[in-house]
Amino acid sequence: MNKRLNIKQRDLRNAMLFISPWIVGTLVFKLYPILASFYYSLTDYSVVNPPVYVGLDNYASLFHDPLFYQSLANTLYMGVFGTALTTAFAILIAVLLNNRKLKGLSFLRVVFFLPTLVPVVIIGILWIWLLQADNGVINTLLSYIGIDGPAWLADPSWAKPSFILMMLWSSGGAMIIYIAGLQEIPESLYESAAIDGAGFLRQTLSITLPLLSPVILFNVVTLVINVFQWFAEPLIMTSGGPDNATLFYSLNLFRNAFQYFKMGYASAMAWILLLIAMVIILILFKLNKKFGHIE
């Protein structure tokens, strides 16, 4: 009995030794920053000087800051319209590229997936070139059909739609996941629906979307989190302009933390963003539970 106990203790010790780098890394690089950011959110901290406890003053100041509301509105705009359009576009392309009878299927899948492999900096520079008002590729193509294209990134009304175009272009990762989800749907369901006279639209609404709902939930949650973390693209392409039309939440947070050195204020912004993201994700899970398909 003692020998068996010693063997279990040795196995436990060895297991703890093997996972200790992960435990230490989690405590040092994840848990500590989380707890530290909450503490700093309750202080007046400028990095240079020691933090001074101010209680909930930073949170109260947020709700009197017009840039807080504007950056949050910009982010929610992208989270709602950008996520909805990107999801619909990715599902549509996935359905089309799931047709095994389509010629050049592998090539087309690679073409739609390639943009996800392009570095963020290159994407920003590329889309600045594509969206130029005078000689950009998109406006040049529009001029061929008699449409005078807008000053995309220089017009507050068109700046956020410009970023939605970029989201559509880089939706290849979600498309691949949707294709994998579509291939898990039994073909017999479509055959039965076709026998009953259901067309493509009815099959999509009654079979494809309900059975694909777990995959849609995963991609939507991932996309919402990515939108809330948007930083590099608006910084490179517009630096938050024009007229703060692309001042997204993470960019505003970065400015407060590293340009204005209001680290406590930025930490409060981070916790507010966490709460908003949690509420939205819980709503998505509730909607999926009510309207989606659960195995």
JOKA-V778884 format. One record per residue. N is the residue number from 1. PHI is phi in degrees with one decimal (none if undefined). Layout:
((N:PHI) (N:PHI))
This chain:
((1:none) (2:-64.3) (3:-64.5) (4:-64.4) (5:-65.7) (6:-63.7) (7:-64.8) (8:-64.9) (9:-64.8) (10:-65.2) (11:-64.1) (12:-64.5) (13:-61.9) (14:-63.6) (15:-63.9) (16:-64.3) (17:-65.0) (18:-68.9) (19:-93.3) (20:-59.7) (21:-59.9) (22:-68.4) (23:-63.7) (24:-63.3) (25:-61.6) (26:-65.3) (27:-65.8) (28:-81.6) (29:-100.0) (30:-124.1) (31:-66.0) (32:-61.3) (33:-59.9) (34:-63.8) (35:-66.4) (36:-65.1) (37:-64.9) (38:-66.6) (39:-63.1) (40:-64.4) (41:-66.3) (42:-99.9) (43:-129.9) (44:-96.6) (45:-129.3) (46:-110.6) (47:73.3) (48:-70.3) (49:-101.5) (50:-62.2) (51:-66.5) (52:-117.9) (53:-65.3) (54:-127.1) (55:69.7) (56:-95.6) (57:-61.5) (58:-62.8) (59:-66.9) (60:-66.0) (61:-65.5) (62:-55.8) (63:-80.6) (64:-117.0) (65:-106.0) (66:-62.9) (67:-69.0) (68:-61.8) (69:-66.2) (70:-68.2) (71:-65.5) (72:-67.6) (73:-63.7) (74:-60.5) (75:-68.5) (76:-66.0) (77:-58.1) (78:-68.6) (79:-65.8) (80:-86.0) (81:-74.8) (82:-63.5) (83:-65.9) (84:-63.0) (85:-67.9) (86:-64.8) (87:-64.1) (88:-62.1) (89:-64.7) (90:-64.8) (91:-65.9) (92:-60.2) (93:-64.8) (94:-63.4) (95:-62.6) (96:-65.8) (97:-85.3) (98:-89.7) (99:-79.3) (100:-67.4) (101:-83.0) (102:-71.3) (103:-74.2) (104:66.4) (105:-60.7) (106:-63.1) (107:-62.7) (108:-65.2) (109:-63.2) (110:-64.8) (111:-60.6) (112:-73.8) (113:-85.3) (114:-54.4) (115:-56.8) (116:-71.1) (117:-91.6) (118:-78.3) (119:-59.4) (120:-59.6) (121:-62.2) (122:-64.6) (123:-60.0) (124:-60.5) (125:-64.9) (126:-61.1) (127:-75.4) (128:-61.8) (129:-68.6) (130:-65.3) (131:-101.3) (132:-59.9) (133:-68.6) (134:-87.0) (135:-128.0) (136:-69.8) (137:-62.7) (138:-65.9) (139:-67.9) (140:-64.0) (141:-65.8) (142:-65.3) (143:-66.2) (144:-66.1) (145:-108.9) (146:81.1) (147:-106.3) (148:-88.2) (149:-66.8) (150:-77.9) (151:-84.8) (152:-43.6) (153:-78.8) (154:-97.9) (155:-110.6) (156:-56.8) (157:-74.6) (158:-110.4) (159:-65.4) (160:-68.4) (161:-57.4) (162:-62.3) (163:-69.4) (164:-65.7) (165:-57.8) (166:-65.9) (167:-62.8) (168:-62.0) (169:-63.9) (170:-104.5) (171:-92.5) (172:-64.7) (173:-62.4) (174:-64.1) (175:-60.4) (176:-62.8) (177:-66.4) (178:-65.6) (179:-61.1) (180:-60.9) (181:-66.3) (182:-64.8) (183:-73.2) (184:-86.7) (185:-80.4) (186:-58.6) (187:-65.7) (188:-62.8) (189:-65.4) (190:-67.5) (191:-64.7) (192:-66.5) (193:-65.2) (194:-64.6) (195:-63.5) (196:-78.6) (197:93.7) (198:-76.3) (199:-85.0) (200:-61.0) (201:-64.4) (202:-64.4) (203:-64.8) (204:-65.4) (205:-74.4) (206:-97.3) (207:-119.2) (208:-62.3) (209:-65.6) (210:-60.2) (211:-74.5) (212:-91.2) (213:-58.5) (214:-61.9) (215:-69.7) (216:-61.5) (217:-59.0) (218:-60.1) (219:-67.1) (220:-66.9) (221:-61.5) (222:-61.3) (223:-68.1) (224:-62.0) (225:-62.6) (226:-63.5) (227:-64.7) (228:-64.4) (229:-98.4) (230:-58.3) (231:-143.1) (232:-64.0) (233:-61.3) (234:-65.6) (235:-64.7) (236:-75.3) (237:-84.6) (238:-133.2) (239:54.8) (240:90.9) (241:-88.6) (242:-79.2) (243:55.0) (244:61.7) (245:-69.1) (246:-118.2) (247:-79.6) (248:-82.0) (249:-57.6) (250:-65.9) (251:-67.5) (252:-63.9) (253:-62.6) (254:-60.3) (255:-62.4) (256:-64.3) (257:-79.2) (258:-113.7) (259:-106.1) (260:-95.9) (261:55.9) (262:-101.4) (263:-65.2) (264:-64.7) (265:-63.8) (266:-65.5) (267:-64.3) (268:-63.5) (269:-59.9) (270:-63.0) (271:-71.7) (272:-64.2) (273:-62.6) (274:-59.6) (275:-64.2) (276:-62.8) (277:-62.7) (278:-62.9) (279:-63.3) (280:-63.4) (281:-67.0) (282:-62.3) (283:-62.9) (284:-62.0) (285:-65.2) (286:-63.7) (287:-63.7) (288:-65.7) (289:-66.5) (290:-83.0) (291:-109.9) (292:-86.5) (293:-103.5) (294:-117.8) (295:-61.6))
